Amino acid sequence: MTNRRITTIRQLKKLAQNGLDCFILFHGCLKSSKHIRYQPDSNTFYVLNLIDDSEQELTESQILDSKHSNIGEAMKKGALIREE
């Protein structure tokens, strides 16, 4: 699974330009599925949280800030995983 881990904002931007299905792995067994699309013209991320169909539009700093999203923390921990 190591090659499917997303650990940097640069990697996330590249993978999400055409839309990315991924999940955050919690405690090794629970997961939170997401669809993320990066919009380079505005440097923003569109996030669809599949667990509740909620949507977010986040700047780069917001996606890394735990007040707005758990994606940044998941990247730091190696817990943001690209779906195959």
PDB file with SEQRES, HELIX, SHEET and CRYST1 records, atoms N, CA, C and O in Angstrom:
SEQRES   1 A   84  MET THR ASN ARG ARG ILE THR THR ILE ARG GLN LEU LYS          
SEQRES   2 A   84  LYS LEU ALA GLN ASN GLY LEU ASP CYS PHE ILE LEU PHE          
SEQRES   3 A   84  HIS GLY CYS LEU LYS SER SER LYS HIS ILE ARG TYR GLN          
SEQRES   4 A   84  PRO ASP SER ASN THR PHE TYR VAL LEU ASN LEU ILE ASP          
SEQRES   5 A   84  ASP SER GLU GLN GLU LEU THR GLU SER GLN ILE LEU ASP          
SEQRES   6 A   84  SER LYS HIS SER ASN ILE GLY GLU ALA MET LYS LYS GLY          
SEQRES   7 A   84  ALA LEU ILE ARG GLU GLU                                      
HELIX    1 AA1 THR A    2  ARG A    4  5                                   3    
HELIX    2 AA2 ILE A    9  ALA A   16  1                                   8    
HELIX    3 AA3 GLU A   60  LEU A   64  1                                   5    
HELIX    4 AA4 ILE A   71  LYS A   77  1                                   7    
SHEET    1 AA1 5 SER A  54  THR A  59  0                                        
SHEET    2 AA1 5 THR A  44  ASN A  49 -1                                        
SHEET    3 AA1 5 LEU A  30  GLN A  39 -1                                        
SHEET    4 AA1 5 LEU A  20  PHE A  26 -1                                        
SHEET    5 AA1 5 LEU A  80  ARG A  82 -1                                        
CRYST1    1.000    1.000    1.000  90.00  90.00  90.00 P 1           1          
ATOM      1  N   MET A   1       0.828  -1.194   0.000  1.00  0.00           N  
ATOM      2  CA  MET A   1       0.000   0.000   0.000  1.00  0.00           C  
ATOM      3  C   MET A   1       0.870   1.255   0.000  1.00  0.00           C  
ATOM      4  O   MET A   1       0.352   2.338  -0.274  1.00  0.00           O  
ATOM      5  N   THR A   2       2.140   1.162   0.289  1.00  0.00           N  
ATOM      6  CA  THR A   2       3.008   2.323   0.413  1.00  0.00           C  
ATOM      7  C   THR A   2       2.976   3.206  -0.828  1.00  0.00           C  
ATOM      8  O   THR A   2       2.946   4.430  -0.701  1.00  0.00           O  
ATOM      9  N   ASN A   3       2.981   2.624  -2.020  1.00  0.00           N  
ATOM     10  CA  ASN A   3       3.000   3.432  -3.234  1.00  0.00           C  
ATOM     11  C   ASN A   3       1.688   4.170  -3.472  1.00  0.00           C  
ATOM     12  O   ASN A   3       1.632   5.032  -4.349  1.00  0.00           O  
ATOM     13  N   ARG A   4       0.651   3.869  -2.735  1.00  0.00           N  
ATOM     14  CA  ARG A   4      -0.633   4.556  -2.878  1.00  0.00           C  
ATOM     15  C   ARG A   4      -0.805   5.683  -1.860  1.00  0.00           C  
ATOM     16  O   ARG A   4      -1.797   6.411  -1.897  1.00  0.00           O  
ATOM     17  N   ARG A   5       0.154   5.823  -0.961  1.00  0.00           N  
ATOM     18  CA  ARG A   5       0.069   6.860   0.073  1.00  0.00           C  
ATOM     19  C   ARG A   5       0.398   8.229  -0.526  1.00  0.00           C  
ATOM     20  O   ARG A   5       1.334   8.371  -1.313  1.00  0.00           O  
ATOM     21  N   ILE A   6      -0.384   9.220  -0.140  1.00  0.00           N  
ATOM     22  CA  ILE A   6      -0.150  10.603  -0.567  1.00  0.00           C  
ATOM     23  C   ILE A   6       0.376  11.336   0.654  1.00  0.00           C  
ATOM     24  O   ILE A   6      -0.311  11.441   1.671  1.00  0.00           O  
ATOM     25  N   THR A   7       1.601  11.844   0.549  1.00  0.00           N  
ATOM     26  CA  THR A   7       2.253  12.414   1.729  1.00  0.00           C  
ATOM     27  C   THR A   7       2.644  13.879   1.586  1.00  0.00           C  
ATOM     28  O   THR A   7       3.097  14.488   2.555  1.00  0.00           O  
ATOM     29  N   THR A   8       2.478  14.456   0.398  1.00  0.00           N  
ATOM     30  CA  THR A   8       2.849  15.867   0.217  1.00  0.00           C  
ATOM     31  C   THR A   8       1.747  16.613  -0.541  1.00  0.00           C  
ATOM     32  O   THR A   8       0.969  16.015  -1.285  1.00  0.00           O  
ATOM     33  N   ILE A   9       1.700  17.911  -0.337  1.00  0.00           N  
ATOM     34  CA  ILE A   9       0.723  18.736  -1.046  1.00  0.00           C  
ATOM     35  C   ILE A   9       1.019  18.730  -2.540  1.00  0.00           C  
ATOM     36  O   ILE A   9       0.094  18.768  -3.352  1.00  0.00           O  
ATOM     37  N   ARG A  10       2.274  18.685  -2.907  1.00  0.00           N  
ATOM     38  CA  ARG A  10       2.649  18.633  -4.326  1.00  0.00           C  
ATOM     39  C   ARG A  10       2.099  17.367  -4.984  1.00  0.00           C  
ATOM     40  O   ARG A  10       1.546  17.420  -6.083  1.00  0.00           O  
ATOM     41  N   GLN A  11       2.251  16.255  -4.317  1.00  0.00           N  
ATOM     42  CA  GLN A  11       1.732  14.978  -4.823  1.00  0.00           C  
ATOM     43  C   GLN A  11       0.205  15.027  -4.931  1.00  0.00           C  
ATOM     44  O   GLN A  11      -0.362  14.559  -5.918  1.00  0.00           O  
ATOM     45  N   LEU A  12      -0.457  15.590  -3.923  1.00  0.00           N  
ATOM     46  CA  LEU A  12      -1.914  15.695  -3.948  1.00  0.00           C  
ATOM     47  C   LEU A  12      -2.382  16.554  -5.114  1.00  0.00           C  
ATOM     48  O   LEU A  12      -3.329  16.196  -5.814  1.00  0.00           O  
ATOM     49  N   LYS A  13      -1.722  17.684  -5.323  1.00  0.00           N  
ATOM     50  CA  LYS A  13      -2.096  18.561  -6.436  1.00  0.00           C  
ATOM     51  C   LYS A  13      -1.996  17.833  -7.770  1.00  0.00           C  
ATOM     52  O   LYS A  13      -2.905  17.920  -8.595  1.00  0.00           O  
ATOM     53  N   LYS A  14      -0.918  17.129  -7.981  1.00  0.00           N  
ATOM     54  CA  LYS A  14      -0.694  16.418  -9.241  1.00  0.00           C  
ATOM     55  C   LYS A  14      -1.759  15.336  -9.463  1.00  0.00           C  
ATOM     56  O   LYS A  14      -2.327  15.226 -10.549  1.00  0.00           O  
ATOM     57  N   LEU A  15      -2.017  14.548  -8.430  1.00  0.00           N  
ATOM     58  CA  LEU A  15      -2.969  13.445  -8.563  1.00  0.00           C  
ATOM     59  C   LEU A  15      -4.414  13.909  -8.676  1.00  0.00           C  
ATOM     60  O   LEU A  15      -5.235  13.233  -9.297  1.00  0.00           O  
ATOM     61  N   ALA A  16      -4.736  15.062  -8.076  1.00  0.00           N  
ATOM     62  CA  ALA A  16      -6.123  15.516  -8.006  1.00  0.00           C  
ATOM     63  C   ALA A  16      -6.534  16.440  -9.146  1.00  0.00           C  
ATOM     64  O   ALA A  16      -7.677  16.896  -9.168  1.00  0.00           O  
ATOM     65  N   GLN A  17      -5.649  16.733 -10.087  1.00  0.00           N  
ATOM     66  CA  GLN A  17      -6.013  17.652 -11.171  1.00  0.00           C  
ATOM     67  C   GLN A  17      -7.159  17.129 -12.017  1.00  0.00           C  
ATOM     68  O   GLN A  17      -7.963  17.914 -12.521  1.00  0.00           O  
ATOM     69  N   ASN A  18      -7.246  15.830 -12.180  1.00  0.00           N  
ATOM     70  CA  ASN A  18      -8.352  15.241 -12.951  1.00  0.00           C  
ATOM     71  C   ASN A  18      -9.370  14.561 -12.047  1.00  0.00           C  
ATOM     72  O   ASN A  18     -10.235  13.826 -12.523  1.00  0.00           O  
ATOM     73  N   GLY A  19      -9.270  14.799 -10.769  1.00  0.00           N  
ATOM     74  CA  GLY A  19     -10.155  14.170  -9.799  1.00  0.00           C  
ATOM     75  C   GLY A  19      -9.485  12.948  -9.209  1.00  0.00           C  
ATOM     76  O   GLY A  19      -8.879  12.159  -9.933  1.00  0.00           O  
ATOM     77  N   LEU A  20      -9.588  12.785  -7.917  1.00  0.00           N  
ATOM     78  CA  LEU A  20      -8.906  11.717  -7.202  1.00  0.00           C  
ATOM     79  C   LEU A  20      -9.857  11.075  -6.203  1.00  0.00           C  
ATOM     80  O   LEU A  20     -10.439  11.759  -5.362  1.00  0.00           O  
ATOM     81  N   ASP A  21     -10.009   9.775  -6.298  1.00  0.00           N  
ATOM     82  CA  ASP A  21     -10.742   9.024  -5.285  1.00  0.00           C  
ATOM     83  C   ASP A  21      -9.722   8.511  -4.280  1.00  0.00           C  
ATOM     84  O   ASP A  21      -8.753   7.846  -4.648  1.00  0.00           O  
ATOM     85  N   CYS A  22      -9.946   8.821  -3.018  1.00  0.00           N  
ATOM     86  CA  CYS A  22      -8.996   8.434  -1.985  1.00  0.00           C  
ATOM     87  C   CYS A  22      -9.740   8.249  -0.668  1.00  0.00           C  
ATOM     88  O   CYS A  22     -10.951   8.455  -0.585  1.00  0.00           O  
ATOM     89  N   PHE A  23      -8.992   7.856   0.354  1.00  0.00           N  
ATOM     90  CA  PHE A  23      -9.585   7.726   1.675  1.00  0.00           C  
ATOM     91  C   PHE A  23      -8.535   8.002   2.729  1.00  0.00           C  
ATOM     92  O   PHE A  23      -7.333   7.891   2.490  1.00  0.00           O  
ATOM     93  N   ILE A  24      -9.023   8.363   3.897  1.00  0.00           N  
ATOM     94  CA  ILE A  24      -8.164   8.516   5.063  1.00  0.00           C  
ATOM     95  C   ILE A  24      -8.367   7.275   5.908  1.00  0.00           C  
ATOM     96  O   ILE A  24      -9.497   6.914   6.236  1.00  0.00           O  
ATOM     97  N   LEU A  25      -7.274   6.626   6.259  1.00  0.00           N  
ATOM     98  CA  LEU A  25      -7.318   5.410   7.055  1.00  0.00           C  
ATOM     99  C   LEU A  25      -7.139   5.781   8.524  1.00  0.00           C  
ATOM    100  O   LEU A  25      -6.143   6.397   8.903  1.00  0.00           O  
ATOM    101  N   PHE A  26      -8.110   5.400   9.340  1.00  0.00           N  
ATOM    102  CA  PHE A  26      -8.072   5.677  10.777  1.00  0.00           C  
ATOM    103  C   PHE A  26      -7.815   4.387  11.538  1.00  0.00           C  
ATOM    104  O   PHE A  26      -8.527   3.401  11.347  1.00  0.00           O  
ATOM    105  N   HIS A  27      -6.820   4.387  12.386  1.00  0.00           N  
ATOM    106  CA  HIS A  27      -6.522   3.257  13.265  1.00  0.00           C  
ATOM    107  C   HIS A  27      -6.431   1.928  12.511  1.00  0.00           C  
ATOM    108  O   HIS A  27      -6.728   0.877  13.078  1.00  0.00           O  
ATOM    109  N   GLY A  28      -6.028   1.965  11.257  1.00  0.00           N  
ATOM    110  CA  GLY A  28      -5.777   0.758  10.495  1.00  0.00           C  
ATOM    111  C   GLY A  28      -6.987   0.039   9.937  1.00  0.00           C  
ATOM    112  O   GLY A  28      -6.827  -0.913   9.172  1.00  0.00           O  
ATOM    113  N   CYS A  29      -8.210   0.464  10.295  1.00  0.00           N  
ATOM    114  CA  CYS A  29      -9.361  -0.287   9.784  1.00  0.00           C  
ATOM    115  C   CYS A  29     -10.547   0.584   9.364  1.00  0.00           C  
ATOM    116  O   CYS A  29     -11.291   0.191   8.466  1.00  0.00           O  
ATOM    117  N   LEU A  30     -10.744   1.725   9.966  1.00  0.00           N  
ATOM    118  CA  LEU A  30     -11.832   2.610   9.580  1.00  0.00           C  
ATOM    119  C   LEU A  30     -11.342   3.563   8.505  1.00  0.00           C  
ATOM    120  O   LEU A  30     -10.183   3.978   8.517  1.00  0.00           O  
ATOM    121  N   LYS A  31     -12.228   3.912   7.568  1.00  0.00           N  
ATOM    122  CA  LYS A  31     -11.786   4.839   6.534  1.00  0.00           C  
ATOM    123  C   LYS A  31     -12.862   5.857   6.205  1.00  0.00           C  
ATOM    124  O   LYS A  31     -14.058   5.610   6.355  1.00  0.00           O  
ATOM    125  N   SER A  32     -12.393   7.010   5.752  1.00  0.00           N  
ATOM    126  CA  SER A  32     -13.259   8.105   5.335  1.00  0.00           C  
ATOM    127  C   SER A  32     -12.963   8.372   3.863  1.00  0.00           C  
ATOM    128  O   SER A  32     -11.911   8.913   3.522  1.00  0.00           O  
ATOM    129  N   SER A  33     -13.898   7.990   2.993  1.00  0.00           N  
ATOM    130  CA  SER A  33     -13.690   8.117   1.551  1.00  0.00           C  
ATOM    131  C   SER A  33     -13.976   9.533   1.072  1.00  0.00           C  
ATOM    132  O   SER A  33     -14.891  10.199   1.556  1.00  0.00           O  
ATOM    133  N   LYS A  34     -13.167   9.979   0.106  1.00  0.00           N  
ATOM    134  CA  LYS A  34     -13.273  11.341  -0.409  1.00  0.00           C  
ATOM    135  C   LYS A  34     -13.008  11.354  -1.910  1.00  0.00           C  
ATOM    136  O   LYS A  34     -12.315  10.486  -2.441  1.00  0.00           O  
ATOM    137  N   HIS A  35     -13.567  12.342  -2.573  1.00  0.00           N  
ATOM    138  CA  HIS A  35     -13.203  12.650  -3.958  1.00  0.00           C  
ATOM    139  C   HIS A  35     -12.650  14.065  -3.913  1.00  0.00           C  
ATOM    140  O   HIS A  35     -13.324  14.993  -3.468  1.00  0.00           O  
ATOM    141  N   ILE A  36     -11.412  14.221  -4.381  1.00  0.00           N  
ATOM    142  CA  ILE A  36     -10.741  15.522  -4.333  1.00  0.00           C  
ATOM    143  C   ILE A  36     -10.373  15.931  -5.752  1.00  0.00           C  
ATOM    144  O   ILE A  36      -9.846  15.137  -6.531  1.00  0.00           O  
ATOM    145  N   ARG A  37     -10.664  17.188  -6.067  1.00  0.00           N  
ATOM    146  CA  ARG A  37     -10.267  17.745  -7.360  1.00  0.00           C  
ATOM    147  C   ARG A  37      -9.518  19.054  -7.091  1.00  0.00           C  
ATOM    148  O   ARG A  37     -10.001  19.930  -6.373  1.00  0.00           O  
ATOM    149  N   TYR A  38      -8.342  19.161  -7.679  1.00  0.00           N  
ATOM    150  CA  TYR A  38      -7.533  20.367  -7.533  1.00  0.00           C  
ATOM    151  C   TYR A  38      -7.754  21.271  -8.728  1.00  0.00           C  
ATOM    152  O   TYR A  38      -7.705  20.828  -9.875  1.00  0.00           O  
ATOM    153  N   GLN A  39      -7.999  22.548  -8.448  1.00  0.00           N  
ATOM    154  CA  GLN A  39      -8.214  23.543  -9.494  1.00  0.00           C  
ATOM    155  C   GLN A  39      -7.011  24.490  -9.494  1.00  0.00           C  
ATOM    156  O   GLN A  39      -6.966  25.438  -8.710  1.00  0.00           O  
ATOM    157  N   PRO A  40      -6.017  24.227 -10.392  1.00  0.00           N  
ATOM    158  CA  PRO A  40      -4.773  25.005 -10.363  1.00  0.00           C  
ATOM    159  C   PRO A  40      -4.951  26.490 -10.655  1.00  0.00           C  
ATOM    160  O   PRO A  40      -4.184  27.308 -10.146  1.00  0.00           O  
ATOM    161  N   ASP A  41      -5.941  26.855 -11.459  1.00  0.00           N  
ATOM    162  CA  ASP A  41      -6.130  28.275 -11.786  1.00  0.00           C  
ATOM    163  C   ASP A  41      -6.469  29.110 -10.553  1.00  0.00           C  
ATOM    164  O   ASP A  41      -6.105  30.284 -10.480  1.00  0.00           O  
ATOM    165  N   SER A  42      -7.158  28.514  -9.591  1.00  0.00           N  
ATOM    166  CA  SER A  42      -7.511  29.236  -8.364  1.00  0.00           C  
ATOM    167  C   SER A  42      -6.766  28.702  -7.136  1.00  0.00           C  
ATOM    168  O   SER A  42      -6.953  29.203  -6.027  1.00  0.00           O  
ATOM    169  N   ASN A  43      -5.920  27.681  -7.338  1.00  0.00           N  
ATOM    170  CA  ASN A  43      -5.174  27.038  -6.257  1.00  0.00           C  
ATOM    171  C   ASN A  43      -6.110  26.595  -5.128  1.00  0.00           C  
ATOM    172  O   ASN A  43      -5.816  26.787  -3.948  1.00  0.00           O  
ATOM    173  N   THR A  44      -7.245  25.996  -5.517  1.00  0.00           N  
ATOM    174  CA  THR A  44      -8.207  25.501  -4.535  1.00  0.00           C  
ATOM    175  C   THR A  44      -8.498  24.021  -4.765  1.00  0.00           C  
ATOM    176  O   THR A  44      -8.274  23.474  -5.845  1.00  0.00           O  
ATOM    177  N   PHE A  45      -8.996  23.409  -3.723  1.00  0.00           N  
ATOM    178  CA  PHE A  45      -9.365  22.004  -3.756  1.00  0.00           C  
ATOM    179  C   PHE A  45     -10.869  21.881  -3.521  1.00  0.00           C  
ATOM    180  O   PHE A  45     -11.415  22.497  -2.605  1.00  0.00           O  
ATOM    181  N   TYR A  46     -11.524  21.092  -4.343  1.00  0.00           N  
ATOM    182  CA  TYR A  46     -12.927  20.743  -4.138  1.00  0.00           C  
ATOM    183  C   TYR A  46     -12.912  19.359  -3.498  1.00  0.00           C  
ATOM    184  O   TYR A  46     -12.322  18.431  -4.053  1.00  0.00           O  
ATOM    185  N   VAL A  47     -13.548  19.207  -2.348  1.00  0.00           N  
ATOM    186  CA  VAL A  47     -13.556  17.939  -1.626  1.00  0.00           C  
ATOM    187  C   VAL A  47     -15.007  17.496  -1.436  1.00  0.00           C  
ATOM    188  O   VAL A  47     -15.829  18.230  -0.889  1.00  0.00           O  
ATOM    189  N   LEU A  48     -15.300  16.295  -1.893  1.00  0.00           N  
ATOM    190  CA  LEU A  48     -16.594  15.660  -1.645  1.00  0.00           C  
ATOM    191  C   LEU A  48     -16.345  14.559  -0.622  1.00  0.00           C  
ATOM    192  O   LEU A  48     -15.622  13.599  -0.886  1.00  0.00           O  
ATOM    193  N   ASN A  49     -16.957  14.713   0.553  1.00  0.00           N  
ATOM    194  CA  ASN A  49     -16.846  13.718   1.614  1.00  0.00           C  
ATOM    195  C   ASN A  49     -17.952  12.691   1.405  1.00  0.00           C  
ATOM    196  O   ASN A  49     -19.128  12.978   1.629  1.00  0.00           O  
ATOM    197  N   LEU A  50     -17.570  11.505   0.979  1.00  0.00           N  
ATOM    198  CA  LEU A  50     -18.554  10.510   0.567  1.00  0.00           C  
ATOM    199  C   LEU A  50     -19.370   9.943   1.722  1.00  0.00           C  
ATOM    200  O   LEU A  50     -20.452   9.402   1.495  1.00  0.00           O  
ATOM    201  N   ILE A  51     -18.884  10.053   2.940  1.00  0.00           N  
ATOM    202  CA  ILE A  51     -19.605   9.511   4.084  1.00  0.00           C  
ATOM    203  C   ILE A  51     -20.948  10.226   4.302  1.00  0.00           C  
ATOM    204  O   ILE A  51     -21.924   9.608   4.727  1.00  0.00           O  
ATOM    205  N   ASP A  52     -20.984  11.533   4.007  1.00  0.00           N  
ATOM    206  CA  ASP A  52     -22.216  12.289   4.233  1.00  0.00           C  
ATOM    207  C   ASP A  52     -22.584  13.207   3.063  1.00  0.00           C  
ATOM    208  O   ASP A  52     -23.486  14.036   3.180  1.00  0.00           O  
ATOM    209  N   ASP A  53     -21.888  13.054   1.944  1.00  0.00           N  
ATOM    210  CA  ASP A  53     -22.107  13.874   0.749  1.00  0.00           C  
ATOM    211  C   ASP A  53     -21.885  15.364   0.982  1.00  0.00           C  
ATOM    212  O   ASP A  53     -22.393  16.188   0.223  1.00  0.00           O  
ATOM    213  N   SER A  54     -21.137  15.718   2.018  1.00  0.00           N  
ATOM    214  CA  SER A  54     -20.833  17.132   2.235  1.00  0.00           C  
ATOM    215  C   SER A  54     -19.721  17.555   1.281  1.00  0.00           C  
ATOM    216  O   SER A  54     -18.898  16.743   0.860  1.00  0.00           O  
ATOM    217  N   GLU A  55     -19.718  18.836   0.954  1.00  0.00           N  
ATOM    218  CA  GLU A  55     -18.749  19.378   0.013  1.00  0.00           C  
ATOM    219  C   GLU A  55     -17.988  20.520   0.671  1.00  0.00           C  
ATOM    220  O   GLU A  55     -18.520  21.253   1.505  1.00  0.00           O  
ATOM    221  N   GLN A  56     -16.727  20.648   0.270  1.00  0.00           N  
ATOM    222  CA  GLN A  56     -15.903  21.741   0.755  1.00  0.00           C  
ATOM    223  C   GLN A  56     -15.103  22.299  -0.416  1.00  0.00           C  
ATOM    224  O   GLN A  56     -14.720  21.560  -1.323  1.00  0.00           O  
ATOM    225  N   GLU A  57     -14.858  23.583  -0.391  1.00  0.00           N  
ATOM    226  CA  GLU A  57     -13.914  24.195  -1.309  1.00  0.00           C  
ATOM    227  C   GLU A  57     -12.866  24.857  -0.433  1.00  0.00           C  
ATOM    228  O   GLU A  57     -13.171  25.785   0.316  1.00  0.00           O  
ATOM    229  N   LEU A  58     -11.623  24.378  -0.527  1.00  0.00           N  
ATOM    230  CA  LEU A  58     -10.575  24.777   0.392  1.00  0.00           C  
ATOM    231  C   LEU A  58      -9.355  25.306  -0.346  1.00  0.00           C  
ATOM    232  O   LEU A  58      -9.000  24.809  -1.414  1.00  0.00           O  
ATOM    233  N   THR A  59      -8.725  26.307   0.225  1.00  0.00           N  
ATOM    234  CA  THR A  59      -7.446  26.768  -0.296  1.00  0.00           C  
ATOM    235  C   THR A  59      -6.367  25.782   0.155  1.00  0.00           C  
ATOM    236  O   THR A  59      -6.621  24.891   0.965  1.00  0.00           O  
ATOM    237  N   GLU A  60      -5.170  25.959  -0.379  1.00  0.00           N  
ATOM    238  CA  GLU A  60      -4.064  25.087   0.023  1.00  0.00           C  
ATOM    239  C   GLU A  60      -3.810  25.185   1.527  1.00  0.00           C  
ATOM    240  O   GLU A  60      -3.623  24.165   2.191  1.00  0.00           O  
ATOM    241  N   SER A  61      -3.801  26.386   2.060  1.00  0.00           N  
ATOM    242  CA  SER A  61      -3.545  26.532   3.496  1.00  0.00           C  
ATOM    243  C   SER A  61      -4.673  25.919   4.333  1.00  0.00           C  
ATOM    244  O   SER A  61      -4.417  25.369   5.404  1.00  0.00           O  
ATOM    245  N   GLN A  62      -5.906  26.008   3.856  1.00  0.00           N  
ATOM    246  CA  GLN A  62      -7.029  25.417   4.590  1.00  0.00           C  
ATOM    247  C   GLN A  62      -6.977  23.892   4.572  1.00  0.00           C  
ATOM    248  O   GLN A  62      -7.292  23.249   5.573  1.00  0.00           O  
ATOM    249  N   ILE A  63      -6.582  23.310   3.439  1.00  0.00           N  
ATOM    250  CA  ILE A  63      -6.552  21.844   3.368  1.00  0.00           C  
ATOM    251  C   ILE A  63      -5.474  21.278   4.293  1.00  0.00           C  
ATOM    252  O   ILE A  63      -5.561  20.130   4.730  1.00  0.00           O  
ATOM    253  N   LEU A  64      -4.458  22.092   4.586  1.00  0.00           N  
ATOM    254  CA  LEU A  64      -3.391  21.665   5.490  1.00  0.00           C  
ATOM    255  C   LEU A  64      -3.690  21.978   6.953  1.00  0.00           C  
ATOM    256  O   LEU A  64      -3.008  21.469   7.842  1.00  0.00           O  
ATOM    257  N   ASP A  65      -4.695  22.804   7.212  1.00  0.00           N  
ATOM    258  CA  ASP A  65      -5.041  23.256   8.554  1.00  0.00           C  
ATOM    259  C   ASP A  65      -6.115  22.345   9.154  1.00  0.00           C  
ATOM    260  O   ASP A  65      -7.187  22.169   8.575  1.00  0.00           O  
ATOM    261  N   SER A  66      -5.819  21.781  10.303  1.00  0.00           N  
ATOM    262  CA  SER A  66      -6.745  20.826  10.925  1.00  0.00           C  
ATOM    263  C   SER A  66      -8.071  21.462  11.354  1.00  0.00           C  
ATOM    264  O   SER A  66      -9.021  20.738  11.648  1.00  0.00           O  
ATOM    265  N   LYS A  67      -8.159  22.789  11.396  1.00  0.00           N  
ATOM    266  CA  LYS A  67      -9.434  23.450  11.715  1.00  0.00           C  
ATOM    267  C   LYS A  67     -10.444  23.291  10.582  1.00  0.00           C  
ATOM    268  O   LYS A  67     -11.653  23.343  10.806  1.00  0.00           O  
ATOM    269  N   HIS A  68      -9.940  23.099   9.365  1.00  0.00           N  
ATOM    270  CA  HIS A  68     -10.804  23.036   8.190  1.00  0.00           C  
ATOM    271  C   HIS A  68     -10.939  21.628   7.614  1.00  0.00           C  
ATOM    272  O   HIS A  68     -11.964  21.287   7.023  1.00  0.00           O  
ATOM    273  N   SER A  69      -9.896  20.811   7.790  1.00  0.00           N  
ATOM    274  CA  SER A  69      -9.872  19.508   7.130  1.00  0.00           C  
ATOM    275  C   SER A  69      -8.905  18.577   7.858  1.00  0.00           C  
ATOM    276  O   SER A  69      -7.948  19.033   8.483  1.00  0.00           O  
ATOM    277  N   ASN A  70      -9.158  17.291   7.773  1.00  0.00           N  
ATOM    278  CA  ASN A  70      -8.226  16.317   8.346  1.00  0.00           C  
ATOM    279  C   ASN A  70      -7.274  15.762   7.283  1.00  0.00           C  
ATOM    280  O   ASN A  70      -6.506  14.842   7.566  1.00  0.00           O  
ATOM    281  N   ILE A  71      -7.315  16.303   6.081  1.00  0.00           N  
ATOM    282  CA  ILE A  71      -6.489  15.807   4.976  1.00  0.00           C  
ATOM    283  C   ILE A  71      -5.012  16.102   5.214  1.00  0.00           C  
ATOM    284  O   ILE A  71      -4.175  15.227   4.991  1.00  0.00           O  
ATOM    285  N   GLY A  72      -4.673  17.297   5.655  1.00  0.00           N  
ATOM    286  CA  GLY A  72      -3.278  17.649   5.909  1.00  0.00           C  
ATOM    287  C   GLY A  72      -2.645  16.755   6.956  1.00  0.00           C  
ATOM    288  O   GLY A  72      -1.527  16.272   6.772  1.00  0.00           O  
ATOM    289  N   GLU A  73      -3.348  16.532   8.048  1.00  0.00           N  
ATOM    290  CA  GLU A  73      -2.843  15.664   9.108  1.00  0.00           C  
ATOM    291  C   GLU A  73      -2.703  14.225   8.605  1.00  0.00           C  
ATOM    292  O   GLU A  73      -1.756  13.525   8.962  1.00  0.00           O  
ATOM    293  N   ALA A  74      -3.646  13.794   7.781  1.00  0.00           N  
ATOM    294  CA  ALA A  74      -3.567  12.444   7.217  1.00  0.00           C  
ATOM    295  C   ALA A  74      -2.331  12.298   6.324  1.00  0.00           C  
ATOM    296  O   ALA A  74      -1.673  11.257   6.344  1.00  0.00           O  
ATOM    297  N   MET A  75      -2.014  13.326   5.549  1.00  0.00           N  
ATOM    298  CA  MET A  75      -0.816  13.271   4.711  1.00  0.00           C  
ATOM    299  C   MET A  75       0.439  13.147   5.576  1.00  0.00           C  
ATOM    300  O   MET A  75       1.330  12.356   5.268  1.00  0.00           O  
ATOM    301  N   LYS A  76       0.509  13.927   6.659  1.00  0.00           N  
ATOM    302  CA  LYS A  76       1.663  13.876   7.554  1.00  0.00           C  
ATOM    303  C   LYS A  76       1.863  12.476   8.124  1.00  0.00           C  
ATOM    304  O   LYS A  76       2.993  12.018   8.290  1.00  0.00           O  
ATOM    305  N   LYS A  77       0.750  11.801   8.422  1.00  0.00           N  
ATOM    306  CA  LYS A  77       0.814  10.476   9.048  1.00  0.00           C  
ATOM    307  C   LYS A  77       0.896   9.338   8.022  1.00  0.00           C  
ATOM    308  O   LYS A  77       1.022   8.173   8.400  1.00  0.00           O  
ATOM    309  N   GLY A  78       0.825   9.668   6.740  1.00  0.00           N  
ATOM    310  CA  GLY A  78       0.839   8.625   5.721  1.00  0.00           C  
ATOM    311  C   GLY A  78      -0.467   7.865   5.651  1.00  0.00           C  
ATOM    312  O   GLY A  78      -0.496   6.702   5.251  1.00  0.00           O  
ATOM    313  N   ALA A  79      -1.559   8.527   6.044  1.00  0.00           N  
ATOM    314  CA  ALA A  79      -2.856   7.863   6.117  1.00  0.00           C  
ATOM    315  C   ALA A  79      -3.821   8.291   5.003  1.00  0.00           C  
ATOM    316  O   ALA A  79      -4.972   7.854   4.989  1.00  0.00           O  
ATOM    317  N   LEU A  80      -3.370   9.136   4.076  1.00  0.00           N  
ATOM    318  CA  LEU A  80      -4.195   9.498   2.914  1.00  0.00           C  
ATOM    319  C   LEU A  80      -3.814   8.535   1.794  1.00  0.00           C  
ATOM    320  O   LEU A  80      -2.679   8.537   1.318  1.00  0.00           O  
ATOM    321  N   ILE A  81      -4.770   7.717   1.383  1.00  0.00           N  
ATOM    322  CA  ILE A  81      -4.493   6.613   0.465  1.00  0.00           C  
ATOM    323  C   ILE A  81      -5.290   6.794  -0.826  1.00  0.00           C  
ATOM    324  O   ILE A  81      -6.496   7.041  -0.795  1.00  0.00           O  
ATOM    325  N   ARG A  82      -4.600   6.669  -1.957  1.00  0.00           N  
ATOM    326  CA  ARG A  82      -5.237   6.739  -3.273  1.00  0.00           C  
ATOM    327  C   ARG A  82      -5.960   5.429  -3.545  1.00  0.00           C  
ATOM    328  O   ARG A  82      -5.390   4.351  -3.377  1.00  0.00           O  
ATOM    329  N   GLU A  83      -7.228   5.527  -3.971  1.00  0.00           N  
ATOM    330  CA  GLU A  83      -7.977   4.333  -4.371  1.00  0.00           C  
ATOM    331  C   GLU A  83      -7.411   3.817  -5.688  1.00  0.00           C  
ATOM    332  O   GLU A  83      -6.895   4.595  -6.491  1.00  0.00           O  
ATOM    333  N   GLU A  84      -7.505   2.543  -5.908  1.00  0.00           N  
ATOM    334  CA  GLU A  84      -7.047   1.966  -7.184  1.00  0.00           C  
ATOM    335  C   GLU A  84      -8.192   1.843  -8.139  1.00  0.00           C  
ATOM    336  O   GLU A  84      -8.009   1.380  -9.265  1.00  0.00           O  
TER     337      GLU A  84                                                      
END                                                                             
